[in-house]
Amino acid sequence: MDLESLKRSYIEKEQTPTQMLDGIYKKIEDDELNDFILLSKNYAYEQAYLSEKRYEKKDGILKLDGIPFSIKDNFAVKGLRMTCGSKMLSDFVSPYDSTVYKRLKEAGAVLIGKNNMDEFAMGSSNETSFFGIVKNPFDKSYVPGGSSGGSAAAVGADHSLFSIGSDTGGSIRQPASFCGVVGFKPTYGKISRYGLVAFSSSLDTVGIITKSVKDCKEVFDVLRGDDGHDSTIEDLKPQRRELKNIGFVEKLEHVDKNVFKIYIDYCSKLEKLGFKLKPIVLDFIEISMAAYKIQTMCEASSNLARFDGIKYGLQHFSGDDLEGMYARVRGEGFGKEVKRRIISGTYFLMHNDGEYYNLSFKLRDYIANRIDILFKDIDLLILPTSLSLPFKMGEKIEDPLMMHLSDSLTAFANLANVPAISINADYFNSLPVGIQFVGKRNDDDNLLDSLSTIQMELKKDE
């Protein structure tokens, strides 16, 4: 069911927001996907009751009134725990609301709960959470992707109509691909990051996971724009235009052959719809991975320094001195993957006055320039969202290099500050395969409008 259909069912009294909640919470309990760290039932039923009253009066109905949603557990919601999937913050209760949650609440949306995630958004499989592994709704022996795996699994399993997550190098799009849903990463600066716990500040982007591109656009319109708290907000709206010229890659290294076949078949469908496809070469994928890893590790080292047991974090430890206490708190509070990235980032920052970190920005400028040059001849870029199909639990978690390759086809969009969206293209052995579209910087509206049309046209042919 989409947003419009659900609102219509409320208006026509086929069901009430409270009845919808009853069914969702029962389904979450029965499915056992571990996609939620926290269920906010008191918040949800209170909000649903207010929505019911507005629907009964048929007056003052809000844009997302009674629509159940979930949010990744690295966003602040006043009075609820915010753990970031980590033992370090397992008892932390937020004293304020993030802009994202505040705007959704004001639009009448109903918060189901806070989604499980890779610890501090570091991971591509949702296996690094202190609160356990999230299961893929299509096959519980497979991972849902990460780091917003709980959000994608929740939407894929109909535990919420949409979910809000964060995307630093693919953390919205890759799990959306693995769970058969839509995952949208806007241009950096479209949605305020106020109340989002920072991983890599220059790359972190608030993203949206839905069942359809149309729903994604509706939620995006509620969230976007300045809030007075995030100095990076710059919500430019370019002239509306039709996007017809699509760049595609004829050859990709390391991509699963079944994924690539579905990708090529999808490109053929676009040609039949009247789009013009132009072959292009992406010569910056390998460079983008190097720049992305250095930049995120350095910024994680800096951002996570605040979790020391004094300002934030576990506070029941003591030591012989301050340094000893820090060591105990951080040693106990952080998981293996987070420690590895902090240590690597600290090395990069200390080596030769941060030469690696400075170099990563030069590489980032190069990638952004290459993207800008490509978009002089095309309107959209299409490529697989992930190199692989969803993989089994435990298959890659002990191999950091293979896990990092999960971001190979997504990270460059964050580095270049351009919008990107993953939609479900098809299935292989009942597992979803996502296709990613990348647009020009600040061309979010045209990207969403074009993809919404594509989804509707292809649905007619099914």
ZILIN-V597984 format. One record per pair of residues at least 4 apart in sequence whose ideal C-beta (glycine too) atoms are under 7 Angstrom apart, sorted by the first residue. I is the first residue (numbers start at 1). J is the second residue. Records with the same first field share a line. If there is no record, write none. Layout:
I = J  J
//
This chain:
1 = 5  6
2 = 211  212  214  215
3 = 7  67  161  215  218
4 = 8
5 = 9
6 = 10  67  161
7 = 11  65
8 = 12
9 = 14  15
10 = 15  16  17  55  66
11 = 55
15 = 19  20
16 = 52
17 = 21  48  51  52  66  110
18 = 22  45  48  49  52
19 = 23
20 = 24  68
21 = 25  44  45  48  68  110
22 = 26
23 = 27
24 = 28  68  112  159
25 = 29  39  41
26 = 30
27 = 31  158  159
28 = 36  159
31 = 157
33 = 134  135  137  153  157
34 = 116  132  133  134  135
35 = 115  116  134  150  153  154  157  159
36 = 113  114  115  116  150
37 = 73  83  114  115  116  131
38 = 73  80  81  113  114
39 = 112  113
40 = 44  80  111  112  113  114
41 = 45
42 = 46
43 = 47  111
44 = 48  110  111  112
45 = 49
46 = 50
47 = 51  110  111
48 = 52  66  110
49 = 53
50 = 54
51 = 55  65  66  108  110
52 = 56
53 = 57
54 = 59  60  61  65
55 = 61  65  66
61 = 65
62 = 107  108
63 = 107  108  222
64 = 104  107  108  109  222
65 = 108
66 = 108  110
67 = 109  110  161
68 = 110  112  160  161
69 = 104  109  110  111  112  160  161  162  163
70 = 112  113  115  151  154  159  160  163
71 = 75  101  111  114  115  163  164
72 = 115  117  148  150  151  164  165  166
73 = 82  83  84  85  114  115  116  117
74 = 82  84  117  121  166  196  197
75 = 98  100  101  164  195  196
76 = 82  94  96  97  98  195
77 = 94  97  98  101  111
78 = 94  95  96  97
79 = 93
80 = 93  94  114
81 = 92  93
82 = 89  92  94
83 = 89  90  92
84 = 89  119  120  197
85 = 116  117  118  119  120  129  130  131
86 = 119  120  130  333  334  335
87 = 130  333
88 = 307  313  314  333  334
89 = 312  313
90 = 130
92 = 312
96 = 195
97 = 101  102  195
98 = 102  194  195  196
99 = 103  192  194  195  227  229
100 = 104  164  191  195  206  223
101 = 105  195
102 = 106
103 = 107  222  223
104 = 109  222
105 = 109
107 = 222
112 = 159  160
115 = 150  151  154  163
116 = 126  129  131  134  149  150
117 = 121  126  129  147  148  149  150
118 = 122  123  126  128  129  146  147  149
119 = 123  128  129  130  335  337  338
120 = 199  304  338
121 = 147  166  168  171  199
122 = 128  147  199  337  338  341
123 = 127  128  146  147  337
124 = 145  146  174  403  406  407
125 = 143  145  146  149  396  397  403
126 = 133  134  143  144  145  146  147  149  150
127 = 133  143  393  397
128 = 335  337
130 = 335
133 = 393
134 = 144  149  150  153
135 = 140  144  153
136 = 140  142  143  144  153  178  179  390
137 = 153  156  157  179
138 = 180  430  431  432
139 = 430  431
141 = 392  393
142 = 390  391  392  393  431
143 = 149  178  390  391  393
144 = 149  152  153  175  178  179
145 = 149  152  174  175  177  178  179  390
146 = 171  175
147 = 171
148 = 152  165  166  171  172  175  209
149 = 153  175
150 = 154
151 = 155  163  165  209
152 = 156  175  176  178  179  181  183  209
153 = 157  179
154 = 159  160  163
155 = 160  162  163  181  209  210  211
156 = 179  180  181
162 = 208  209  210  215  219
163 = 209
164 = 206  208
165 = 171  172  207  209
166 = 171  196  204  205  206  207
167 = 171  172  173  185  205  207  414
168 = 199  200  203  204  296  414
169 = 203  292  296  407  410  411  414
170 = 174  407  410  411
172 = 176  183  184  185  207  209
173 = 177  183  185  385  410  420  422  436
174 = 178  385  386  406  410
175 = 179  183
176 = 181  182  183  209  422  434
177 = 385  386  422  432  433  434
178 = 390  432
179 = 432
180 = 424  432
181 = 209  210  211  424
182 = 209  210  211  212  213  216  421  422  423
183 = 207  209  421  422
184 = 207  208  216  220  421
185 = 205  207  413  419  420
186 = 190  191  205  220  419  444
187 = 417  418  419  441  442  444
188 = 205  232  417
189 = 232  233  234
190 = 224  235  444
191 = 206  223  224
192 = 227  229  230  233
193 = 204  206  230
194 = 227  229  230
196 = 204  206
198 = 204  303
199 = 204  296  300  303
200 = 204  295  296  299  300
201 = 299  303
202 = 295  299
203 = 295  296  414
205 = 414
206 = 223
208 = 216  219  220
210 = 215  216  219
211 = 215
212 = 216  455
213 = 217  423  448  451  452  455
214 = 218  452
215 = 219
216 = 220  448
217 = 221  448  452
219 = 223
220 = 224  448
224 = 235
225 = 235
226 = 233  235
236 = 442
237 = 445
238 = 442  443
240 = 445  446
241 = 446
243 = 379  380  446  450
244 = 275  276  379
245 = 276  278  378  379
246 = 270  275  276  277  378  379  380  382
247 = 278  280  374  378  381
248 = 267  277  279  280  382
249 = 280  282  383
250 = 279
252 = 260
254 = 387  405
255 = 259  260  384  387
256 = 260  387  388  389
257 = 261
258 = 262  389  428
259 = 263  384  388  389  433
260 = 264  384
261 = 265
262 = 266  425  426  428  433
263 = 267  384  435
264 = 268
265 = 269
266 = 270  425  435
267 = 271  277  382
268 = 272
269 = 273  458
270 = 275  277
271 = 275  277
273 = 454  457
278 = 377  378
280 = 374
284 = 288  367  370  412
285 = 289  408  412
286 = 290
287 = 291  363  367
288 = 292  367  411  412  415
289 = 293  404  407  408  411
290 = 294  363
291 = 295  360  363  364  367  415
292 = 296  407  411  415
293 = 297  404
294 = 298  348  356  357  360
295 = 299  357  360
296 = 300
297 = 301  341  344  345  348
298 = 302  345  348  349  357
299 = 303
300 = 304  341  342  345
301 = 342  345  346  349
304 = 342
306 = 311  312
307 = 312  313  330  333
308 = 313  326  329  330
309 = 313  314  315  317  325  326  329
313 = 329  333
314 = 329  332  333
317 = 325  328  329  332
318 = 325
319 = 324  325  328
320 = 324
322 = 326
323 = 327
324 = 328
325 = 329
326 = 330
327 = 331
328 = 332
329 = 333
330 = 334
334 = 338  339
335 = 339
336 = 340
337 = 341
338 = 342
339 = 343
340 = 344
341 = 345
342 = 346
343 = 347
344 = 348
345 = 349
346 = 350
347 = 351
348 = 356  357
349 = 354  357
351 = 355  356
354 = 358
355 = 359
356 = 360
359 = 363
360 = 364
361 = 365
362 = 366
363 = 367
364 = 368  415
365 = 369
366 = 370
367 = 371  412  415  416
368 = 372  415  416  417
369 = 373
370 = 374
371 = 375  416  418
374 = 378  381
375 = 440
380 = 437  438  439  450
381 = 438
382 = 435  437
383 = 409  436
384 = 409  435  436
385 = 409  410  422  434  435  436
386 = 406  409  434
387 = 405  408  409
389 = 428  431  433
390 = 431
391 = 395  396
396 = 402  403
397 = 403
399 = 403
400 = 404
401 = 405
407 = 411
409 = 436
410 = 420  436
411 = 415
412 = 416
413 = 418  420  438
417 = 441
418 = 438  439  440  441
419 = 439  443  444  447
420 = 436  437  438
421 = 436  437  447  451
422 = 434  435  436
423 = 434  435  451  455
424 = 432  434
425 = 433  434  435
426 = 433
427 = 431  432  433
428 = 433
437 = 447  451
439 = 443  444  446  447
443 = 447
444 = 448
445 = 449
446 = 450
447 = 451
448 = 452
449 = 453
450 = 454
451 = 455
452 = 456
453 = 457
454 = 458
455 = 459
456 = 460
//
